[in-house]
Amino acid sequence: MLTKIFNAYKDGNHKVYIIFGIKFKVNLVKNIQNKISRCEIKHNKIVFVNFTHGSYGDSPKYIAEELLKRKGEYDLVWLVKNPVGERKNFPKGIRLVKHSSRRALKELASARVWVSNTRLNYYIRKGLFKKNGQIYIQTWHGGLGIKKIEKDIETSPGYETYMKLAKQDSAMEDYLLSTSGYETEIFKNCFWFNNKFLEIGYPRNDIFFLNKEDKANKIKEIKEYLGIPQDRKVILYAPTFRDNRKVNIYDIDLDRVQKEFENKYGEKYVTLVRLHPHLKSKFHQISKKYPHAVNATTYPDIQELLLCSDVLITDYSSSIFDFMLNSKPVFIFADDYQEYTKERGFYLDMNTLPFPIAFSNDDLASKIKNFDKDLYKTNLDVFMQNRKCFDRGFASKYIADLIDSAIQKRTITLSKEVTNLEYLKKYIYALYEPENFDFAPNPNVKINSAVWQMWWQGEEQAPEFVKKCLNSVKNFYPNRILITEKNYKDYVTLPKFIEEKVDKKIISLTHFSDIIRVLLLCKYGGTWVDSTCFLTDKIPDSILKQDVFYFKSPAWYQSASVLSTELLCKTINSPKCTGSIYSGSNWFISGKQNNILLTSIKKILVEFWKNEDIITDYYLFHLLLSLIIIDNEECRRSYENMPGLSSQNPHLLQFSLADNYSESLLEEIKKLSFIHKLTYKNLDKAKRNKNSFYNYLINKY
């Protein structure tokens, strides 16, 4: 009788209730969304998602570990399939919540930040939506990409539902990580994503940039966990899954592979097998054929397996693009290549990859026998440069900085540590690419050994002190060329994107002058002198004869000059003289046409402004100078061959501007430097003191 009075059943996204024969429908999704909308956002809560199985790995792991190192007051939540069984694999400081549960949905609804390497489709289907104040960071689980994904396989059977949910997921994402310029272009076309790309590499790949000692300790720890002798070399077989989830296509002779490597290198090897998470229950089918293979499928973090392996064998897995950062051998075993091409398709012609490709066991054995390590390394370097790979080992720090900023409700900025050199490393590829833009408006213009200066509004509009500086240069070099808004196009042609960003004030005039000076020097050679430099003597011939010259920073080069106690005291707290990350200054640069160091700074500076709208450090030019010297051997030699003149001495007059004028002190300063970097800003104290160096320069010099 009770069932006739009351009954209930589920109908899609609705719950249907029948009471006394009357039907009532409740929209479950709307009901959940109403609950979500009432959840208060906790600003220190970050929820991590690593596939549906939720093990402790991939990029979310490395972001979480960076946050744990910082010991902030975070509430770190990890969605995992089995919270009790997985607890031993997670560090303290991370709460585990059952994946796909109502509790997981509530955690997401109340988190400030979501970090996921996969789509949140399950939760979207249940009613999840991103509220104002929440941030969604998508780290993705692929890398660089061989096989087609997302929009590019939307014709696959049953893909319509996935595609609908994936579009909703992409619409919520604030940031999407990319490991290369090539991958960014793929994501632009197939990911339905219209927000901010973070071209910083993947946090999971930071492990490959550990220092030598930490790397050795980590490898020892992994081998102990797996029960592998420390002296054994490791072969990792890690194929991807097929859409039909079958494993019979993995027809690789692992015993033969291991013997081939042992014969080639005369060392003992062990073989690990790492199946895709979708297939982790299928290992027994492989172990029947190869009982000596070690099951690494359940190991929570494949990056650690890649780190400890000496060889990777896979088929179409993106893990090859992580492993290649080790510069160790990768072999592709693709015996179902034709079938997979029809089923899924590729972004890349497999034959253009730097990795040996085998289509049978005999072919694989031959490729191992004939493997040339040096040729492989050369081809790999070229491939990584062509694909504009960004991984440099700082992605976890970058994301942790971003999360810290979000939690503290600040504008998202980078910490000084990262913004200095690390963030800019992603543009290093520009050094190794040919130029495709002619910056000269007229190739027939001939200018030799010019002295260049710039005041955008014209000399007549310059402040009084700037005019004094400009005249000091003109006194020694009457034919110096002053660049202004009216004449700059007579000497250089700029890419359209730079002119547009200058017009919109995205690029300030200060940073625009950085672009102008390097273009002029690369094209015509000569000497650049900032408009706030004061000359008290001619530029020495020893400098003008150099291929390139600028004043070096004391932290990189200690000046041999012996300063008086009075002058030494003025330098103690000057950031211009003590900065440790800057190789030198850019207010005075002398160089010959097409010098390697100037050409390199030009290429990387233009590439930066092609992609960026905001600078993270005012001294962008200085940082890029340091970066190319560190990264490029030819630029480093050019720097080392440069005369060692410190940027310290040319600042001494600036430090004295507000002091009482002293003829003996001025003479000492003039002996120490022919040029003096001054400023026309914040001089109220100097102007008020009628006996100051400033007033002496204005009125009597």
Stockholm file with secondary structure:
# STOCKHOLM 1.0

chainA/1-701         MLTKIFNAYKDGNHKVYIIFGIKFKVNLVKNIQNKISRCEIKHNKIVFVNFTHGSYGDSPKYIAEELLKRKGEYDLVWLVKNPVGERKNFPKGIRLVKHSSRRALKELASARVWVSNTRLNYYIRKGLFKKNGQIYIQTWHGGLGIKKIEKDIETSPGYETYMKLAKQDSAMEDYLLSTSGYETEIFKNCFWFNNKFLEIGYPRNDIFFLNKEDKANKIKEIKEYLGIPQDRKVILYAPTFRDNRKVNIYDIDLDRVQKEFENKYGEKYVTLVRLHPHLKSKFHQISKKYPHAVNATTYPDIQELLLCSDVLITDYSSSIFDFMLNSKPVFIFADDYQEYTKERGFYLDMNTLPFPIAFSNDDLASKIKNFDKDLYKTNLDVFMQNRKCFDRGFASKYIADLIDSAIQKRTITLSKEVTNLEYLKKYIYALYEPENFDFAPNPNVKINSAVWQMWWQGEEQAPEFVKKCLNSVKNFYPNRILITEKNYKDYVTLPKFIEEKVDKKIISLTHFSDIIRVLLLCKYGGTWVDSTCFLTDKIPDSILKQDVFYFKSPAWYQSASVLSTELLCKTINSPKCTGSIYSGSNWFISGKQNNILLTSIKKILVEFWKNEDIITDYYLFHLLLSLIIIDNEECRRSYENMPGLSSQNPHLLQFSLADNYSESLLEEIKKLSFIHKLTYKNLDKAKRNKNSFYNYLINKY
#=GR chainA/1-701 SS CHHHHEEEEEETTEEEEEETTEEEEEEHHHHHHHHHHHSCCEEEEEEEECTTTCCSCHHHHHHHHHHHHHTCSCEEEEEESCHHHHGGGSCTTEEEEETTSHHHHHHHHTEEEEEESSCCHHHHHHTCCCCTTCEEEECCSCCSCSBCCGGGGTTSTTHHHHHHHHHHHHHHCSEEEESBHHHHHHHHHHSCCCSEEEESCCGGGGGGGCCHHHHHHHHHHHHHHHTCCTTCEEEEECCCCCTTCCCTTCCCCHHHHHHHHHHHHSSCEEEEECCCGGGGGGHHHHHTTCTTSEECTTCSCHHHHHHHCSEEEESSCTHHHHHGGGTCCEEEECTTHHHHHHHTCBSSCGGGSSSCEESSHHHHHHHHHTCCHHHHHHHHHHHHHHTTBCCCSCHHHHHHHHHHHHHTTCCCCCCHHIIIIIGGGGGGGGGGSCCCCCCCSCTTCCCCSCEEEECTTCGGGSCHHHHHHHHHHHHHCTTCEEECTTTGGGTCCCCHHHHHHHHTTSSCHHHHHHHHHHHHHHHHCEEEECTTEEESSCCCHHHHTSSEEEEECTTTSCCCCCCCHHHHHHHTTCHHHHCSSCCEEEEEEEECTTCHHHHHHHHHHHHHHHHCSCCSCTTHHHHHHHHHHHHCHHHHHHHHTSCCCBSSGGGHHHHHTTSBCCHHHHHHHHHHCSEEECCSSSCHHHHHCTTBHHHHHHHTC
#=GC SS_cons         CHHHHEEEEEETTEEEEEETTEEEEEEHHHHHHHHHHHSCCEEEEEEEECTTTCCSCHHHHHHHHHHHHHTCSCEEEEEESCHHHHGGGSCTTEEEEETTSHHHHHHHHTEEEEEESSCCHHHHHHTCCCCTTCEEEECCSCCSCSBCCGGGGTTSTTHHHHHHHHHHHHHHCSEEEESBHHHHHHHHHHSCCCSEEEESCCGGGGGGGCCHHHHHHHHHHHHHHHTCCTTCEEEEECCCCCTTCCCTTCCCCHHHHHHHHHHHHSSCEEEEECCCGGGGGGHHHHHTTCTTSEECTTCSCHHHHHHHCSEEEESSCTHHHHHGGGTCCEEEECTTHHHHHHHTCBSSCGGGSSSCEESSHHHHHHHHHTCCHHHHHHHHHHHHHHTTBCCCSCHHHHHHHHHHHHHTTCCCCCCHHIIIIIGGGGGGGGGGSCCCCCCCSCTTCCCCSCEEEECTTCGGGSCHHHHHHHHHHHHHCTTCEEECTTTGGGTCCCCHHHHHHHHTTSSCHHHHHHHHHHHHHHHHCEEEECTTEEESSCCCHHHHTSSEEEEECTTTSCCCCCCCHHHHHHHTTCHHHHCSSCCEEEEEEEECTTCHHHHHHHHHHHHHHHHCSCCSCTTHHHHHHHHHHHHCHHHHHHHHTSCCCBSSGGGHHHHHTTSBCCHHHHHHHHHHCSEEECCSSSCHHHHHCTTBHHHHHHHTC
//
